[in-house]
Amino acid sequence: MSLSLFNNEVQAMVGRFAYQPCKKYAKSESDGSIPTEITNLIGNKYAFKVAIDDYNVKKLLPVFTVLRFSNNREIINSVLACATPIKTFCSHDNEATSNTVSAITSL
């Protein structure tokens, strides 16, 4: 899956405008390392509100434009509660099953 973020979202997330890391790393020869702005995101959790248009749905494209995002724990927990299937364990067959998840609709 790919998420497209614009300047305001990038600045809020990594503390720089999107063009700054691009300029910084485009000038230097790449040694294959991951930029600090990206590695600083490892271990963080975010909830994303994304745009899913008809074209993405029809073509099953895993690329979405981020409309908003949050690292607020309450928001993340409320999204997880709605989107995560509840697993139940059936002792008689040693198999975990999922309950149904309500349909996700486009904006």
DATAWO-V32243 format. One record per backbone hydrogen bond with DSSP energy under -0.5 kcal/mol. NH is the residue of the N-H (numbers start at 1). CO is the residue of the C=O. E is the energy in kcal/mol with one decimal. If there is no record, write none. Layout:
NH:CO:E ; NH:CO:E
This chain:
2:62:-3.3 ; 4:64:-3.0 ; 5:3:-0.6 ; 9:6:-0.7 ; 10:6:-2.4 ; 11:7:-3.0 ; 12:8:-2.0 ; 13:9:-1.8 ; 14:10:-3.1 ; 15:10:-0.5 ; 15:11:-1.9 ; 16:10:-0.5 ; 20:17:-1.0 ; 21:17:-0.8 ; 22:18:-1.1 ; 23:19:-2.9 ; 24:20:-2.6 ; 25:21:-2.8 ; 26:22:-1.7 ; 27:23:-1.5 ; 28:24:-1.0 ; 38:35:-1.3 ; 39:35:-2.3 ; 40:36:-2.3 ; 41:38:-1.8 ; 42:39:-1.1 ; 44:41:-2.1 ; 47:70:-2.8 ; 49:68:-3.0 ; 50:48:-0.6 ; 51:65:-2.6 ; 52:50:-0.5 ; 53:51:-0.5 ; 57:53:-1.9 ; 58:54:-3.0 ; 59:55:-2.5 ; 60:56:-0.8 ; 61:56:-1.7 ; 64:2:-2.5 ; 65:51:-0.9 ; 66:4:-2.6 ; 67:49:-3.3 ; 68:49:-1.5 ; 70:47:-2.1 ; 76:72:-2.5 ; 77:73:-2.6 ; 78:74:-2.1 ; 79:75:-2.2 ; 80:76:-2.7 ; 81:77:-2.2 ; 82:78:-1.3 ; 83:79:-2.2 ; 84:80:-2.3 ; 85:83:-0.6 ; 88:97:-1.9 ; 90:88:-0.6 ; 90:95:-1.5 ; 91:89:-0.8 ; 93:90:-1.0 ; 94:90:-1.3 ; 95:90:-0.9 ; 97:88:-1.8 ; 99:86:-1.4 ; 105:103:-0.5
